[in-house]
């Protein structure tokens, strides 16, 4: 499902027009992104939890040349599904 598919599905199920549904999806994604940037955890009951984790710096190899490279530390978003979502899928 793409973002456009999601917007269409939300518009159909809520009775909103596509423009309003699109703004709602964009607003939700922006709110989640802003919270994660601030280091907060985003919990959506019945769906799951978004968190930010730190990845330490490490060494790696360039696959083309075999040369050693340094991989810098970074942050990444993680998602942990809720029990309700897991049960719905299984």
C-alpha positions as CSV (number, residue, x, y, z in Angstrom):
1,X,0.0,0.0,0.0
2,X,1.4,3.4,-1.0
3,X,0.7,6.7,0.7
4,X,-1.9,7.5,-2.1
5,X,-3.6,4.2,-1.5
6,X,-3.7,5.0,2.3
7,X,-5.2,8.4,1.6
8,X,-7.9,6.9,-0.7
9,X,-8.7,4.2,1.9
10,X,-9.0,6.8,4.7
11,X,-11.2,9.0,2.5
12,X,-13.5,6.2,1.6
13,X,-13.8,4.9,5.2
14,X,-14.3,8.3,6.9
15,X,-16.4,10.1,4.2
16,X,-13.7,12.8,4.0
17,X,-12.7,14.1,0.6
18,X,-9.2,13.0,-0.7
19,X,-7.7,16.5,0.0
20,X,-8.7,16.5,3.7
21,X,-7.7,12.8,4.1
22,X,-4.3,13.7,2.5
23,X,-3.8,16.6,5.0
24,X,-4.7,14.3,7.9
25,X,-2.1,11.7,6.8
26,X,0.5,14.4,6.2
27,X,-0.2,15.9,9.6
28,X,0.0,12.5,11.4
29,X,3.3,11.7,9.7
30,X,4.7,15.1,10.5
31,X,3.7,14.8,14.2
32,X,5.3,11.4,14.5
33,X,8.5,12.6,12.8
34,X,8.7,15.7,15.0
35,X,8.2,13.6,18.2
36,X,10.9,11.1,17.1
37,X,13.3,14.0,16.3
38,X,12.8,15.3,19.9
39,X,13.7,11.8,21.2
40,X,10.1,11.0,22.3
41,X,8.4,7.7,22.0
42,X,5.1,7.5,20.0
43,X,2.6,5.0,21.2
44,X,-0.5,4.2,19.2
45,X,-2.8,2.0,21.2
46,X,-3.7,-1.2,19.4
47,X,-1.1,-0.5,16.7
48,X,2.4,-0.2,18.1
49,X,5.2,2.0,19.3
50,X,7.7,4.1,17.4
51,X,11.1,4.7,19.1
52,X,14.5,6.1,18.2
53,X,17.6,4.0,18.8
54,X,21.3,5.0,18.6
55,X,23.6,3.0,16.4
56,X,27.3,3.1,17.5
57,X,30.1,3.9,15.0
58,X,31.6,0.9,13.5
59,X,34.1,-0.4,10.9
60,X,33.0,-1.8,7.5
61,X,34.4,-2.8,4.2
62,X,33.7,-1.3,0.7
63,X,32.3,-4.3,-1.2
64,X,33.8,-3.1,-4.5
65,X,37.4,-2.5,-3.3
66,X,37.6,-4.3,0.0
67,X,38.9,-1.1,1.6
68,X,38.1,-0.6,5.3
69,X,35.7,2.3,5.9
70,X,34.4,4.0,9.1
71,X,30.6,4.0,9.5
72,X,29.6,7.0,11.6
73,X,27.1,6.8,14.5
74,X,23.5,7.4,13.7
75,X,20.0,7.4,14.9
76,X,17.3,5.2,13.5
77,X,13.6,4.8,13.9
78,X,12.2,1.5,15.2
79,X,8.7,0.1,15.3
80,X,7.4,-2.4,17.8
81,X,3.9,-3.8,16.9
82,X,1.3,-4.1,19.7
83,X,-0.1,-7.4,20.7
84,X,-3.4,-6.5,19.1
85,X,-1.7,-5.9,15.7
86,X,0.2,-9.2,16.0
87,X,-3.0,-11.1,16.8
88,X,-4.8,-9.5,13.9
89,X,-2.0,-10.7,11.5
90,X,-1.9,-14.2,12.9
